[in-house]
Amino acid sequence: MPSCFFIGHRNAPETLRPLLDAAVERHIAEYGVTEFVAGHYGRFDYMAAGAVRRAKERHPDVILTLLLPYYPFDHDTGDYDRTYYPEGMETVPKPFAIVRANEYMIKTCEYLICYDAGLVGNTGRLVKRALRRQAKGEMRVENLTELL
């Protein structure tokens, strides 16, 4: 089943909410995405998961998966359909776990919805990696920053 990952800056603006709603709906209707994978560590992740939950009201077959960078996980996972802990994460030191989990998703998903405002950090580096996969026809990237 086609999967879509979200990545964006921790302090993303609230103005992204309607853009996320539209992007999620587009990915379901146009690309047949049935699984969305989100983190749980910032405003962008929170807004992305909310957009999927709203879309699930119209598309109950859509799955919202929480990406787990740490084990054992220290957050409530009750409002997600399932969780995912990437293979090989057991040996990753905790300070690097989120970045490594995000890298894994960039390597394995077919779609990416992102918010890369060009700030210093790992988001930009990971989006560049995703864009290289897109250039090879391996992934489709939608950067919401271009719509603001």
N, C-alpha and C positions, 0 to 999 in steps of 0.2 A: 504494500500500500504506500502511496506517495506520502512523504513526511516533509514538514516544514519546521524549521528551527527559527527562533527569534534571538537576536542579539542587539543590544543597544546600550547606550550610556546610562549609568545608574541614576542620574538626575535628569532624565528626559522630561521635556515640557509636557504639561497636560494637553496642549494643543494637538498632540499625537493621537489622542483617543479616537476621534472620528476617522483619522487616516488608518489606524490599526483595524478598526471595524471594517472599513471598505477593503483593505488589503486581505483580511481573513476571508471575507465573503468572496472576493475575486479568486482567491486560491482554491476555495471549495468549488465554486461554480465553473470557473474556466479551466483549472488545472487538475481537478479531481482529487485535491488533497483531502485526506481523511484523518491524518494524525498531525497534531501540532505539538511541538516540544518547546517548553519554556523553562527558564530558571526561576529562582525565587529570591533574588538578591538586590533588587533595585526597582525604581519606579517603572522603568521600561518593561521589565519582566512582569510586574504586577498588572500594568495596563494591557500587555499582550495576552496574558492569561484571561483577563476580563473580557477582551474582545472575542476570544474563542468561546468562553462561557456564554456570551450573548448569542453567538452564532449557533451554538448547540441547541438553543431554543427553536431555531428554524431547521437545523440539521442534526437531529439526535444521534446519528451514526458517527459523527465526528468525535475523535478521541483527543483529550488534553492530557499530555504526559509531562510530568515534572522531572527535569533532569537533576539527578543527585550527584554532586561532586564529592561528597563526603560519606563515609560510613563509619559509625552509624549516623543516620540522618537526624538532625536536631530540630526539624520543623514539622508542624502539622501538615499532613498531605491529604487531608480529608476531602478537599474540593477539587482534586484532580482525579481523572479516571484511572491512572496508573502512574508508576514511577519507573525511572530507568537509571541504572547505575552502569556506566560504560565499562566494558571489559578492560582489565589492566589497571584500573584506578587504585587498586589496593596498595600499590607500592609508591604512589605519588605523594610527596610531602604536602601537608595541608595548605601551606601558602601558595602552592602551584595548582591545586586541585581544580578550582573553577576554570582557570585558563585551559588546563588539559582537557577537561570535560567539554568545554566549548570547541576546542580544536577537533576533538573526536566527532562532534556533531557536524562541524563544517566539512569534514572528510566524508561523512556518511549520508547526509540528508540530500534530498533532491531540490529543495526550495529553501530560501532564506529571506525572511523579512527583517530588515535591520534599520537602525537609526545610528548613523555614523556622521556626527557633526564635525569631524576633523579634530577632535580633542585628543590630548595625549592619553595614551592607554592602549589596552589590548584590543578594544573594539575595532579600531581602524586597521590594525595589523590583520585581524581575523577576517574583516570584510575584504581586504585586499587578497587574501588567500582564496576567499569564496569567489571573488571576481575572476581570478585565474582559472578556477574550476568552471566558471560560467563561460569563459572564452574557449574552453575545450568542449563545451556542450554538455558538461557533466552536472550542471546546477543552474538554477534560475535565481537571480538576486534582485530584490526590490528594496532600494534604499529610500525610506520615507523622508529623509532629509531633503531630497530633491523636490518633494511636494510642499514643503513649508514655505 
